[in-house]
Amino acid sequence: MKPFFHVIIISALALGSAATVAYVTAHLTHTVLGFPRSVLREQALMSAALMAGLLAVEMLTSKER
């Protein structure tokens, strides 16, 4: 059971870090480069869906020892 919780905690930390980096990058891109927020929002949703899918695949295919 311990490796399962380890994967959950590491995944949560990774997703939290990714969210922080995405927010800062989107803010700078909108402020400095002038990209519209709608374009950034669309890309963020696609990236989040991809990350959630990959995380689900990892959790479903990992074997507990």
N, C-alpha and C positions, 0 to 999 in steps of 0.2 A: 504494500500500500504506500510505502514511503516514496518510491520513485514516481508514482502517479501524482502525489501532491507536489513533488519537486517540479514536475513538468507544468503543473497548473500555476505555481508561483512564478516560475521563470517566464512562462507565457504571458502572465499578467504584467510582469515588470517590462517585458519586451514591448507589449502593446501600449503600455503607458508611456514608455520612452518614445515609441514611434508616434504616438498622438501628440506629444509635446513638440517633437521635431516638425511634424506636419503643420501644427498650428503656427509655429514661428516662421516656417518657410512660407506658408500661405500669407501671413501678415506682411512679411518683407516683399514677397512677390507682388502683392496688391499695392502696397505703399510705394515701393521703389520703382517697379517695372510697369505698374499700371494695368495689370491683367484684371478683367472683371471677376467679381466674386462668384458669379454663376459658373464660370469655367472651372475655377478652383474647386468649387463644391462638387461638381460632377466628377472631377478626377479623384477627389477624396473619397467619394462614395464607391467608385470602382475599385480603388485601392483597398478600402476597408472590406469590401466583399471578397476580393482576392485573398487578403490576409486571413479572413475568417474561414474561407474554404480550405486554405492550406493548413491552418491550425486544426480544423476538424479532421482532415485526412491524417495528420500527424497523430492526433489523439486516438483515432479509431484503429490505426495500423500499429501503434506501439504496443509491445508486449510487456506485461508486468512480470517481473522476475521475483 
